[in-house]
Amino acid sequence: MKLVLATNNMGKVREFARILEPLGISLLTQQQAGVQVQPEENGTTFAENARIKAMAVYQATGLPTIADDSGLCIDALDGQPGVYSARYYGEDTPYTEKNRYILSQLERLPQETRTARIVAHNTSVLTPEQNLACAKDCESPIGKAPARAGGFGYDPIFYVGDKSFAQLDGEAKDAVSHRGKALAKLYEQFKKLQEN
Ligand code: IMP
């Protein structure tokens, strides 16, 4: 199966390829599919925005498309950045600064109230009538300081045990991450479709 991946976020492209290609699903980036679509993400939920992105790229390419809408929800910030994760503290602000800003807002909070989750919703538009959707999250606290190695986005401040997401190697992150779990669920749905 071939899917166009509706994103310009290279961190997501790497993770999708790492998770789906070993399962026999080949991915085309928007660039490889010859389109440059950036729909306005004006939904108020992850599910709505995933569908907006998948549908826009499906309409531009006519090819089966998958999109993911994801974000970090921090309890002490009333769920922010949430669906606005990419735009939070300025769309073009480097993540080092966004992460520093978040840590400064949580500065005085003890570990037990730094609870958060990263959420991933994916929507696949196979035809206009045949859509699949999966959602999963990964619950873990925000650390006290950023720890960087790989990863992208909010990975350096999101801690699973004593390591941030950015310090986990790809396979270790995928085994526990929102995206890894949501794509595993999606793969089960694809398999069922193929069996029918
Ligand atoms: P969108 O889904 O493209 O609207 O953007 C989601 C934003 O959430 C990304 O730009 C990242 O900042 C953040 N995000 C999503 N998934 C992850 C992840 O796995 N690690 C760190 N940050 C993430």
Boltz pocket constraint, residues with backbone or C-beta under 6 A from the ligand:
constraints:
  - pocket:
      binder: B
      contacts: [[A, 9], [A, 41], [A, 68], [A, 69], [A, 70], [A, 71], [A, 72], [A, 83], [A, 85], [A, 86], [A, 118], [A, 119], [A, 152], [A, 153], [A, 154], [A, 155], [A, 165], [A, 177], [A, 179]]
      max_distance: 6.0
